[in-house]
Amino acid sequence: MTEAAIFDVLRQALWVAVLISAPLLLVALVAGVTIGLFQALTGVQEMTLTFVPKVGAMMAVFWVSMSFMTATLVTFFTGTVLPAITGG
């Protein structure tokens, strides 16, 4: 396996990592901004108010997007990693 092939597989792996993490990160961003805006408007500075809804939203999105994440990883491994390992 050449150096260029290794870098190509690494580039694809990083892109798959971005694709898989994007839904969770976007939900965490939106929930954090929304809760921060709510706290700024009301003056309530409670730590559980920021943590619990954000984790709940992330768990819900993770549960919904698990099939997408699994399909993306399976496609990456069967199309890129396994052929690289077997030399195909």
CNS distance restraints for C-alpha pairs under 8 A (distance, minus, plus):
assign (resid   1 and name CA) (resid   5 and name CA) 6.36 0.50 0.50
assign (resid   1 and name CA) (resid   6 and name CA) 7.01 0.50 0.50
assign (resid   1 and name CA) (resid  84 and name CA) 7.62 0.50 0.50
assign (resid   1 and name CA) (resid  87 and name CA) 7.74 0.50 0.50
assign (resid   2 and name CA) (resid   6 and name CA) 6.43 0.50 0.50
assign (resid   3 and name CA) (resid   7 and name CA) 6.28 0.50 0.50
assign (resid   4 and name CA) (resid   8 and name CA) 6.13 0.50 0.50
assign (resid   5 and name CA) (resid   9 and name CA) 6.21 0.50 0.50
assign (resid   6 and name CA) (resid  10 and name CA) 6.14 0.50 0.50
assign (resid   7 and name CA) (resid  11 and name CA) 6.03 0.50 0.50
assign (resid   8 and name CA) (resid  12 and name CA) 6.23 0.50 0.50
assign (resid   9 and name CA) (resid  13 and name CA) 6.08 0.50 0.50
assign (resid   9 and name CA) (resid  80 and name CA) 6.95 0.50 0.50
assign (resid   9 and name CA) (resid  81 and name CA) 7.32 0.50 0.50
assign (resid  10 and name CA) (resid  14 and name CA) 6.20 0.50 0.50
assign (resid  11 and name CA) (resid  15 and name CA) 6.31 0.50 0.50
assign (resid  12 and name CA) (resid  16 and name CA) 6.19 0.50 0.50
assign (resid  13 and name CA) (resid  17 and name CA) 6.20 0.50 0.50
assign (resid  13 and name CA) (resid  76 and name CA) 7.74 0.50 0.50
assign (resid  14 and name CA) (resid  18 and name CA) 6.30 0.50 0.50
assign (resid  15 and name CA) (resid  19 and name CA) 6.24 0.50 0.50
assign (resid  16 and name CA) (resid  20 and name CA) 6.08 0.50 0.50
assign (resid  16 and name CA) (resid  72 and name CA) 7.19 0.50 0.50
assign (resid  16 and name CA) (resid  73 and name CA) 7.34 0.50 0.50
assign (resid  16 and name CA) (resid  76 and name CA) 7.54 0.50 0.50
assign (resid  17 and name CA) (resid  21 and name CA) 6.08 0.50 0.50
assign (resid  18 and name CA) (resid  22 and name CA) 5.87 0.50 0.50
assign (resid  19 and name CA) (resid  23 and name CA) 7.87 0.50 0.50
assign (resid  20 and name CA) (resid  68 and name CA) 7.97 0.50 0.50
assign (resid  20 and name CA) (resid  69 and name CA) 5.50 0.50 0.50
assign (resid  20 and name CA) (resid  72 and name CA) 7.56 0.50 0.50
assign (resid  21 and name CA) (resid  25 and name CA) 6.14 0.50 0.50
assign (resid  22 and name CA) (resid  26 and name CA) 5.93 0.50 0.50
assign (resid  23 and name CA) (resid  27 and name CA) 6.22 0.50 0.50
assign (resid  23 and name CA) (resid  61 and name CA) 7.13 0.50 0.50
assign (resid  23 and name CA) (resid  62 and name CA) 7.92 0.50 0.50
assign (resid  23 and name CA) (resid  65 and name CA) 7.70 0.50 0.50
assign (resid  24 and name CA) (resid  28 and name CA) 6.15 0.50 0.50
assign (resid  24 and name CA) (resid  58 and name CA) 5.75 0.50 0.50
assign (resid  24 and name CA) (resid  61 and name CA) 6.53 0.50 0.50
assign (resid  24 and name CA) (resid  62 and name CA) 6.64 0.50 0.50
assign (resid  25 and name CA) (resid  29 and name CA) 6.08 0.50 0.50
assign (resid  26 and name CA) (resid  30 and name CA) 6.16 0.50 0.50
assign (resid  27 and name CA) (resid  31 and name CA) 5.93 0.50 0.50
assign (resid  27 and name CA) (resid  54 and name CA) 7.96 0.50 0.50
assign (resid  27 and name CA) (resid  57 and name CA) 6.88 0.50 0.50
assign (resid  27 and name CA) (resid  58 and name CA) 6.30 0.50 0.50
assign (resid  27 and name CA) (resid  61 and name CA) 7.50 0.50 0.50
assign (resid  28 and name CA) (resid  32 and name CA) 5.86 0.50 0.50
assign (resid  28 and name CA) (resid  54 and name CA) 6.02 0.50 0.50
assign (resid  28 and name CA) (resid  55 and name CA) 7.93 0.50 0.50
assign (resid  28 and name CA) (resid  57 and name CA) 7.52 0.50 0.50
assign (resid  28 and name CA) (resid  58 and name CA) 6.40 0.50 0.50
assign (resid  29 and name CA) (resid  33 and name CA) 6.12 0.50 0.50
assign (resid  30 and name CA) (resid  34 and name CA) 6.03 0.50 0.50
assign (resid  31 and name CA) (resid  35 and name CA) 5.99 0.50 0.50
assign (resid  31 and name CA) (resid  53 and name CA) 7.48 0.50 0.50
assign (resid  31 and name CA) (resid  54 and name CA) 5.64 0.50 0.50
assign (resid  31 and name CA) (resid  57 and name CA) 7.48 0.50 0.50
assign (resid  32 and name CA) (resid  36 and name CA) 5.87 0.50 0.50
assign (resid  32 and name CA) (resid  50 and name CA) 7.00 0.50 0.50
assign (resid  32 and name CA) (resid  54 and name CA) 6.67 0.50 0.50
assign (resid  33 and name CA) (resid  37 and name CA) 5.99 0.50 0.50
assign (resid  34 and name CA) (resid  38 and name CA) 6.19 0.50 0.50
assign (resid  35 and name CA) (resid  39 and name CA) 6.10 0.50 0.50
assign (resid  35 and name CA) (resid  49 and name CA) 7.60 0.50 0.50
assign (resid  35 and name CA) (resid  50 and name CA) 6.20 0.50 0.50
assign (resid  36 and name CA) (resid  40 and name CA) 6.09 0.50 0.50
assign (resid  36 and name CA) (resid  50 and name CA) 7.53 0.50 0.50
assign (resid  37 and name CA) (resid  41 and name CA) 6.10 0.50 0.50
assign (resid  38 and name CA) (resid  42 and name CA) 6.11 0.50 0.50
assign (resid  39 and name CA) (resid  43 and name CA) 5.39 0.50 0.50
assign (resid  39 and name CA) (resid  44 and name CA) 5.12 0.50 0.50
assign (resid  39 and name CA) (resid  45 and name CA) 6.16 0.50 0.50
assign (resid  40 and name CA) (resid  44 and name CA) 7.34 0.50 0.50
assign (resid  45 and name CA) (resid  49 and name CA) 7.93 0.50 0.50
assign (resid  46 and name CA) (resid  50 and name CA) 7.13 0.50 0.50
assign (resid  47 and name CA) (resid  51 and name CA) 6.41 0.50 0.50
assign (resid  48 and name CA) (resid  52 and name CA) 5.72 0.50 0.50
assign (resid  49 and name CA) (resid  53 and name CA) 6.78 0.50 0.50
assign (resid  50 and name CA) (resid  54 and name CA) 6.43 0.50 0.50
assign (resid  51 and name CA) (resid  55 and name CA) 6.13 0.50 0.50
assign (resid  52 and name CA) (resid  56 and name CA) 6.04 0.50 0.50
assign (resid  53 and name CA) (resid  57 and name CA) 6.02 0.50 0.50
assign (resid  54 and name CA) (resid  58 and name CA) 6.16 0.50 0.50
assign (resid  55 and name CA) (resid  59 and name CA) 6.06 0.50 0.50
assign (resid  56 and name CA) (resid  60 and name CA) 6.23 0.50 0.50
assign (resid  57 and name CA) (resid  61 and name CA) 6.22 0.50 0.50
assign (resid  58 and name CA) (resid  62 and name CA) 5.97 0.50 0.50
assign (resid  59 and name CA) (resid  63 and name CA) 6.10 0.50 0.50
assign (resid  60 and name CA) (resid  64 and name CA) 6.28 0.50 0.50
assign (resid  61 and name CA) (resid  65 and name CA) 5.94 0.50 0.50
assign (resid  62 and name CA) (resid  66 and name CA) 5.75 0.50 0.50
assign (resid  65 and name CA) (resid  69 and name CA) 6.28 0.50 0.50
assign (resid  66 and name CA) (resid  70 and name CA) 6.05 0.50 0.50
assign (resid  67 and name CA) (resid  71 and name CA) 6.00 0.50 0.50
assign (resid  68 and name CA) (resid  72 and name CA) 6.08 0.50 0.50
assign (resid  69 and name CA) (resid  73 and name CA) 6.23 0.50 0.50
assign (resid  70 and name CA) (resid  74 and name CA) 6.07 0.50 0.50
assign (resid  71 and name CA) (resid  75 and name CA) 6.02 0.50 0.50
assign (resid  72 and name CA) (resid  76 and name CA) 6.16 0.50 0.50
assign (resid  73 and name CA) (resid  77 and name CA) 6.11 0.50 0.50
assign (resid  74 and name CA) (resid  78 and name CA) 5.96 0.50 0.50
assign (resid  75 and name CA) (resid  79 and name CA) 5.70 0.50 0.50
assign (resid  75 and name CA) (resid  80 and name CA) 7.97 0.50 0.50
assign (resid  76 and name CA) (resid  80 and name CA) 5.50 0.50 0.50
assign (resid  76 and name CA) (resid  81 and name CA) 6.81 0.50 0.50
assign (resid  77 and name CA) (resid  81 and name CA) 4.69 0.50 0.50
assign (resid  77 and name CA) (resid  82 and name CA) 5.82 0.50 0.50
assign (resid  78 and name CA) (resid  82 and name CA) 5.47 0.50 0.50
assign (resid  78 and name CA) (resid  83 and name CA) 7.19 0.50 0.50
assign (resid  79 and name CA) (resid  83 and name CA) 6.69 0.50 0.50
assign (resid  80 and name CA) (resid  84 and name CA) 6.24 0.50 0.50
assign (resid  81 and name CA) (resid  85 and name CA) 6.20 0.50 0.50
assign (resid  82 and name CA) (resid  86 and name CA) 6.15 0.50 0.50
assign (resid  83 and name CA) (resid  87 and name CA) 5.77 0.50 0.50
assign (resid  83 and name CA) (resid  88 and name CA) 4.79 0.50 0.50
assign (resid  84 and name CA) (resid  88 and name CA) 6.21 0.50 0.50
